[in-house]
Amino acid sequence: MQAVVLIGKSQYLISEGDILEVDSGQGVTKILMIIDGDNVVVGDPEVKGASVKTKVLGETKGDKLRVATFKAKTRHRRVIGFRAKYTKLSIERIKFSHRS
């Protein structure tokens, strides 16, 4: 069974046992679609009776980005570093009760 979920402002296609790195502090907000073999259930805007159980594995940091600014003739130079923080999620179970 697979599902398309909304985490933060991004959509992910997940299945049981997947490990995701999402923005820090974010969890599953909405379940938009369930795929179970040939059966596809699309939500309006989310699927009723569906749930996803996740487990937080920890926090990590992304690669460092360096941003440099320079203005000619004024001796203005600046270098800024940035590392995004991510939360590691494990998808434990996708549950859907078939109600019409």
C-alpha positions as CSV (number, residue, x, y, z in Angstrom):
1,M,0.0,0.0,0.0
2,Q,1.2,3.5,-0.9
3,A,0.0,7.0,-0.1
4,V,0.6,10.5,-1.2
5,V,0.9,12.7,1.9
6,L,1.3,16.4,2.5
7,I,4.2,17.2,4.9
8,G,4.8,20.8,5.4
9,K,4.4,22.3,2.0
10,S,5.7,19.3,0.1
11,Q,4.0,16.1,-1.2
12,Y,5.6,12.7,-0.8
13,L,4.8,9.3,-2.2
14,I,5.4,6.9,0.7
15,S,5.1,3.2,1.5
16,E,5.6,1.3,4.7
17,G,9.2,1.1,5.8
18,D,10.3,4.3,4.1
19,I,12.6,6.8,5.8
20,L,12.2,10.4,4.9
21,E,14.1,13.6,5.7
22,V,11.6,16.5,6.0
23,D,11.8,20.0,7.2
24,S,12.5,20.3,10.9
25,G,9.5,19.8,13.2
26,Q,7.1,18.8,10.4
27,G,4.8,15.8,10.4
28,V,2.1,14.3,8.2
29,T,-0.6,16.9,7.7
30,K,-3.0,15.5,5.2
31,I,-3.3,12.2,3.3
32,L,-4.2,13.1,-0.3
33,M,-4.3,9.8,-2.1
34,I,-4.2,6.0,-1.2
35,I,-2.9,3.4,-3.7
36,D,-3.7,-0.2,-2.9
37,G,-2.8,-2.4,-5.9
38,D,-5.3,-1.5,-8.6
39,N,-7.5,0.5,-6.3
40,V,-6.8,4.3,-6.2
41,V,-8.7,6.5,-3.8
42,V,-8.2,10.3,-4.3
43,G,-9.2,12.6,-1.5
44,D,-11.3,15.7,-1.8
45,P,-9.1,17.4,-0.5
46,E,-8.1,14.5,1.8
47,V,-9.0,10.8,2.2
48,K,-11.5,10.1,4.9
49,G,-10.7,7.1,7.1
50,A,-7.0,7.0,6.3
51,S,-4.1,7.3,8.8
52,V,-0.3,7.1,8.7
53,K,1.7,6.2,11.7
54,T,5.2,7.7,11.8
55,K,8.2,7.5,14.2
56,V,10.8,10.2,14.6
57,L,14.3,8.8,14.3
58,G,16.2,12.0,15.0
59,E,17.3,15.3,13.7
60,T,20.0,15.9,11.1
61,K,21.6,18.9,9.3
62,G,21.8,19.4,5.6
63,D,24.9,20.4,3.5
64,K,26.3,23.9,4.2
65,L,25.4,26.6,1.7
66,R,27.6,29.6,1.4
67,V,26.2,32.9,0.1
68,A,28.6,35.7,-0.8
69,T,27.7,39.3,-1.5
70,F,29.9,41.8,-3.1
71,K,29.5,45.5,-4.1
72,A,32.0,47.1,-6.3
73,K,33.9,50.2,-5.4
74,T,32.6,50.3,-1.8
75,R,34.7,47.5,-0.2
76,H,31.6,45.7,0.9
77,R,32.1,41.9,1.1
78,R,30.1,39.4,3.2
79,V,30.0,35.6,3.3
80,I,27.1,33.9,5.1
81,G,26.7,30.2,5.8
82,F,23.5,28.2,6.2
83,R,22.6,24.6,7.1
84,A,19.0,23.5,7.0
85,K,17.8,21.3,9.8
86,Y,15.8,18.1,8.9
87,T,13.7,15.6,10.9
88,K,14.2,11.9,10.0
89,L,10.8,10.1,9.9
90,S,10.2,6.4,9.6
91,I,6.8,5.3,8.1
92,E,5.5,2.6,10.4
93,R,2.0,1.9,9.0
94,I,-0.5,3.1,6.5
95,K,-4.1,2.3,7.5
96,F,-7.2,2.8,5.4
97,S,-10.7,1.6,6.2
98,H,-12.8,1.2,3.0
99,R,-15.9,3.3,3.7
100,S,-18.0,4.6,0.9
